[in-house]
């Protein structure tokens, strides 16, 4: 094995081991960050020490995210390949306005909750992804739209309703963004909403195909079992007939001999 290939395998093993150790921690930090970010955006009347404490915790978690990305770049087989495959992590770290993207990257890249096979796991993954995206979109749109002249989104309830109808691409038009940031968030949710609808449709179709295939297999197995039973009964009848014929032939031979 070439020295370069050996180094690549070693680097890959180190990266995988680091990811296994830190994915759960990052997922927990992602939840904490999301809750704190929501409180910081939604609740404006918190007591004096609380807002400062929340912002300090947000920056500490952000530093942990930054250290994690730097470590993954250093351990990856190819640093440039990692950067190209994880643009959300890089963009979110360098642009504070894109912090929600980092939360999304933590949940989608490191969450073991969203992994697995089968219809149940696929449905759970879609539901969790949709809920997470609507939550992030609601907080982001509220932070961008609240207090802006001409904006119709002034509460977290309004923001959640807007995120729901936007993600599902219904778009009633009762709430809509007027700022550039809000429209960017809306565009992202629309694109993701179309993707989620496609995933849901594909998952349901695949579930029906598996269900139909399973029922067909059960019918085939039942038919095969029934045929095997008929064959065994025929064999038994043939054995009985052969015994009767043998007895008749034996009796006939004895009569001829006498």
Secondary structure as UniProt FT lines:
FT   HELIX           3..42
FT   HELIX           48..75
FT   HELIX           79..85
FT   HELIX           87..94
FT   HELIX           96..98
FT   HELIX           99..110
FT   TURN            113..114
FT   HELIX           119..145
FT   TURN            146..147
FT   TURN            149..150
FT   HELIX           156..167
FT   TURN            168..169
FT   HELIX           180..257
//
